[in-house]
Amino acid sequence: MKTFYRTAITVFLSGFASLAAAVGPQPAPAPQKQTLNVGYVKVGHLSPMIFIAEPLKACNVEVNPVEFVRYADARTALLSGSLDVSGIGPADLAIALAQGSEKIVGLSGVASSPKYLVTRKGVKMDDWKDLAGKRVGIAPGSAVWFQWAATLAEKGIPYNSFTAVNIQGGGTAFVQALQRGDVDAVALWEPFESQLVADGTAYFAKNLEYSQSKAVGAELGLLAATREALTNKREAVKCFLWAYKQAEEKLAKDPEAFAEAYAKYTNLPLPVTRESAKLIKLGGVLDLGQLQRQAKTFHDLGVIPKDVSGQISKVWDPTLMREVQ
């Protein structure tokens, strides 16, 4: 991880200083050296993570990176207190609340993208009616599944009109299932969507776009901290958010730099990340209203045992985000 980080930061720092004014000045350093345990979830839209450690040194903060493949595992680590901050899924605040925990606090969204059903070549998927009788690979309870299920509900498409095939594990399992022909299509996430399209296995069924539901929306994730870290390491968390948003803004303005950072962060080939980066718009679109609609919908879909839309404001705090802008 350290070698990988040094390689990436060398490329990035040449343009880092010029970006600082766009986000805001560096926050005041922590009065005493602090260590921040940061979850590095290996998805492309969190690629700015690789650029936070060096700027945080100027804030008297040392980063202890902990890698994760899934949002759910990062959420569990935050709840246990083994992480201070991390990227998590848009649904994770509501899930934690429904479990009776207010330990995780959302700070900011991270990115958005269109979502198209990834369909095996040779399978007709021109219209929502074409779903009938098809086998669709899904990851129940994932951020993508929430988008998919909410869109179907809003369009009045019965969930039993197709065969939902639950696929366990990470994105590679979805890639393999579609390549083998086990399923006709998959509701998947980047970079695995673009990987399947790039290798010729599948195509984007662009008439089946499912990121625009009123309930869930297009947000891909959020940055969150533990309530304890916000209390005991507030200066460090603020500096983390500042450093992350600087990197995010720079990458958003330079698609090639984003693709290169994406490749370094996920260890994927640059041709794949270039295609994936074309779909992702860095910068959060999440707000309290969207979180409230999500929480209600997650309950309506039977994902969480109670409606926590009225309590979600307790675990959403954009204050630090405003302070670093």
C-alpha positions in Angstrom: 0.0 0.0 0.0 2.8 2.5 0.9 4.7 1.8 -2.4 1.5 2.2 -4.4 0.7 5.4 -2.6 4.1 7.0 -3.2 3.9 6.2 -6.9 0.5 7.9 -7.2 1.2 10.9 -5.1 4.3 11.8 -7.1 2.2 12.3 -10.2 -0.5 14.2 -8.4 1.3 16.7 -6.2 2.5 18.9 -9.0 -1.0 20.2 -9.4 -2.2 19.9 -5.8 -1.3 23.4 -4.6 -3.1 25.1 -7.4 -6.3 23.4 -6.4 -6.3 24.4 -2.7 -8.0 27.7 -3.2 -11.0 26.0 -5.0 -11.9 24.0 -1.9 -10.6 26.3 0.9 -7.4 26.8 2.9 -5.8 24.0 4.9 -7.5 23.6 8.2 -5.5 24.3 11.3 -3.2 21.4 12.3 -4.3 19.2 15.2 -2.6 20.5 18.4 -1.2 17.0 19.0 -0.3 14.3 16.4 -3.2 12.1 15.7 -3.7 8.8 13.8 -6.7 8.5 11.6 -7.9 4.9 10.7 -9.3 5.3 7.2 -11.3 2.7 5.3 -10.1 2.3 1.7 -13.0 0.7 -0.1 -11.7 -0.4 -3.5 -14.2 1.2 -5.9 -13.2 3.8 -8.5 -15.3 6.7 -7.3 -13.3 6.6 -4.1 -10.0 7.0 -5.9 -9.3 10.4 -4.2 -8.4 8.3 -1.1 -4.9 7.6 -2.4 -4.0 11.3 -2.2 -5.0 12.1 1.3 -2.0 10.9 3.4 0.5 13.5 2.3 -1.7 16.6 2.8 -2.8 15.2 6.2 0.8 15.2 7.4 0.6 19.0 7.2 -2.3 18.8 9.6 -0.3 16.7 12.0 -2.3 13.6 11.2 -1.0 10.2 10.2 -3.2 8.0 8.1 -3.6 4.3 8.8 -5.2 2.8 5.7 -7.4 -0.3 5.9 -8.5 -1.9 2.7 -12.0 -3.3 2.0 -13.8 -4.8 -1.0 -17.3 -4.1 0.2 -19.1 -1.2 1.7 -20.8 -3.5 4.1 -17.5 -4.5 5.6 -16.4 -0.9 6.0 -19.8 -0.1 7.7 -19.2 -3.0 10.2 -15.7 -1.7 10.9 -17.0 1.8 11.6 -19.7 0.4 13.9 -17.0 -1.6 15.8 -14.8 1.5 16.2 -11.9 0.0 14.3 -12.2 2.7 11.7 -12.5 6.5 12.2 -13.7 7.4 8.7 -14.5 5.6 5.5 -16.5 5.5 2.3 -19.8 3.6 2.8 -22.9 2.9 0.8 -25.8 5.4 0.6 -28.0 2.9 2.5 -25.6 2.3 5.3 -26.8 5.2 7.5 -30.4 3.9 7.4 -29.2 0.3 8.0 -27.2 1.3 11.1 -30.1 3.4 12.4 -32.6 0.6 11.9 -30.2 -1.7 13.9 -30.4 0.9 16.8 -27.0 2.5 16.2 -26.2 6.2 15.8 -22.5 5.6 15.9 -21.9 6.5 12.2 -22.4 10.0 10.9 -22.5 10.9 7.2 -20.5 13.9 6.0 -20.8 14.1 2.3 -21.7 12.3 -0.9 -18.9 11.3 -3.3 -20.1 10.7 -6.8 -22.9 9.8 -9.2 -23.3 7.9 -12.4 -25.9 6.6 -14.8 -26.8 2.9 -14.2 -27.6 0.7 -17.2 -28.5 -3.0 -17.0 -25.4 -4.8 -18.2 -26.7 -7.4 -20.7 -24.9 -10.3 -22.3 -24.4 -9.9 -26.1 -27.0 -11.7 -28.1 -29.7 -11.1 -25.5 -32.4 -8.5 -26.5 -32.9 -5.8 -23.9 -34.3 -2.8 -25.7 -37.2 -2.1 -23.4 -38.3 -2.8 -19.8 -40.7 -5.3 -21.3 -37.7 -7.3 -22.4 -37.0 -8.2 -18.8 -39.8 -10.7 -18.8 -38.4 -14.2 -18.3 -34.8 -13.1 -18.2 -32.3 -14.2 -15.5 -30.8 -11.1 -13.8 -27.9 -11.3 -11.5 -28.2 -9.1 -8.4 -26.5 -8.5 -5.1 -29.3 -8.3 -2.6 -28.9 -5.3 -0.2 -26.2 -3.7 -2.2 -26.2 0.0 -3.2 -26.9 -1.0 -6.8 -29.7 -3.3 -5.8 -31.4 -0.5 -3.9 -31.3 1.6 -7.1 -32.6 -1.3 -9.2 -35.4 -2.3 -6.9 -36.6 1.3 -6.4 -36.7 2.0 -10.1 -38.7 -1.2 -10.7 -41.2 -0.2 -8.0 -41.6 3.4 -9.4 -42.1 2.0 -12.9 -44.6 -0.6 -11.7 -42.6 -3.5 -13.0 -43.3 -6.7 -10.9 -40.1 -8.0 -9.4 -41.2 -11.6 -10.3 -41.5 -10.7 -14.0 -37.9 -11.9 -14.3 -35.7 -14.4 -12.4 -33.5 -12.7 -9.8 -30.3 -14.7 -9.4 -28.6 -13.8 -6.1 -24.8 -13.7 -6.6 -22.6 -13.7 -3.6 -19.1 -12.2 -3.3 -17.6 -9.2 -5.1 -18.0 -7.9 -8.7 -15.7 -10.6 -10.1 -18.4 -13.2 -9.4 -20.9 -11.2 -11.5 -18.4 -11.0 -14.3 -17.8 -14.7 -14.3 -21.5 -15.5 -14.1 -22.3 -13.4 -17.2 -19.3 -14.8 -19.1 -20.4 -18.4 -18.3 -24.0 -17.6 -19.4 -25.4 -18.3 -16.0 -27.4 -15.1 -16.3 -28.7 -12.9 -19.1 -27.9 -9.6 -17.4 -26.5 -8.1 -14.2 -27.3 -5.1 -12.1 -23.7 -4.3 -11.3 -21.3 -1.6 -10.3 -18.1 0.0 -11.7 -15.5 -1.0 -12.7 -17.0 -4.4 -13.4 -19.7 -3.0 -15.7 -17.2 -1.4 -18.0 -14.9 -4.5 -17.8 -17.7 -6.7 -19.2 -18.4 -4.2 -22.0 -14.7 -3.6 -22.8 -14.0 -7.4 -23.1 -17.0 -7.8 -25.5 -19.0 -10.0 -23.2 -21.9 -7.5 -22.7 -23.4 -4.2 -23.6 -25.1 -1.4 -21.7 -28.9 -1.6 -22.2 -29.3 2.2 -22.2 -33.0 2.1 -22.4 -33.0 0.4 -19.0 -31.5 3.2 -16.9 -32.1 2.8 -13.2 -30.2 5.6 -11.4 -32.9 8.2 -11.5 -35.5 6.9 -9.1 -36.9 9.6 -6.8 -36.4 7.3 -3.9 -32.8 6.3 -4.2 -31.2 8.6 -6.9 -27.8 8.4 -8.5 -25.4 8.8 -5.5 -22.8 6.1 -5.4 -21.6 6.4 -1.8 -20.8 8.7 1.0 -18.0 9.7 3.4 -18.8 8.9 7.0 -17.1 9.1 10.4 -17.8 7.6 13.7 -19.4 9.9 16.2 -16.5 9.3 18.6 -14.0 10.4 15.9 -16.0 13.6 15.3 -15.8 14.3 19.0 -12.2 13.2 19.8 -10.5 13.7 16.5 -12.5 16.5 14.9 -9.5 18.4 13.6 -8.2 15.3 12.0 -11.5 14.4 10.4 -11.9 17.9 9.1 -8.5 17.8 7.5 -9.3 14.4 6.0 -12.4 15.9 4.4 -10.4 18.9 3.1 -7.7 16.7 1.6 -10.2 14.3 0.0 -12.3 17.1 -1.5 -9.2 18.8 -3.0 -8.2 15.5 -4.7 -11.8 14.8 -5.8 -12.1 18.3 -7.4 -8.9 18.0 -9.3 -9.7 14.5 -10.6 -13.1 15.7 -11.6 -11.5 18.3 -13.9 -9.0 15.9 -15.5 -10.5 12.7 -16.8 -7.2 11.1 -17.7 -5.8 11.8 -14.2 -9.0 10.3 -12.8 -8.6 7.2 -14.9 -4.9 6.8 -13.9 -5.7 7.3 -10.2 -8.6 4.8 -10.6 -6.2 2.2 -12.1 -3.7 2.7 -9.3 -6.3 2.5 -6.6 -8.1 -0.6 -7.9 -5.2 -2.3 -9.7 -7.3 -2.5 -12.8 -6.0 -2.0 -16.4 -6.0 1.6 -17.5 -8.2 0.8 -20.6 -10.9 -0.5 -18.3 -10.7 2.5 -15.9 -10.7 5.0 -18.8 -14.1 3.6 -19.9 -15.5 3.5 -16.4 -14.3 7.0 -15.6 -16.4 8.3 -18.5 -19.6 7.3 -16.6 -18.6 8.6 -13.1 -19.1 12.2 -12.1 -17.0 12.9 -9.0 -18.7 15.1 -6.4 -21.6 14.1 -4.1 -25.2 14.7 -5.0 -26.6 13.5 -1.6 -28.6 15.6 0.8 -30.9 15.1 3.7 -34.0 15.0 1.6 -32.6 12.2 -0.5 -31.5 10.3 2.6 -35.0 10.5 4.0 -36.6 9.2 0.8 -34.0 6.4 0.7 -34.7 5.4 4.3 -38.5 5.2 3.7 -38.0 3.2 0.5 -35.6 0.7 2.2 -38.3 0.0 4.7 -41.0 -0.3 2.1 -38.8 -2.8 0.2 -38.4 -4.8 3.4 -34.6 -4.2 3.6 -34.7 -2.6 7.0 -37.2 -3.5 9.8 -38.5 0.0 10.5 -38.9 3.4 8.8 -36.1 5.6 10.1 -36.7 8.5 7.7 -37.7 10.7 10.6 -34.5 10.0 12.5 -31.9 10.1 9.7 -31.1 13.7 10.3 -29.4 12.5 13.5 -26.7 10.8 11.5 -26.2 13.3 8.8 -23.9 16.3 9.4 -22.8 18.5 6.5 -21.2 21.0 8.9 -17.6 20.0 8.2 -18.2 20.0 4.5 -19.3 23.6 4.7 -16.3 24.5 6.8 -13.7 23.2 4.2 -15.4 24.9 1.3 
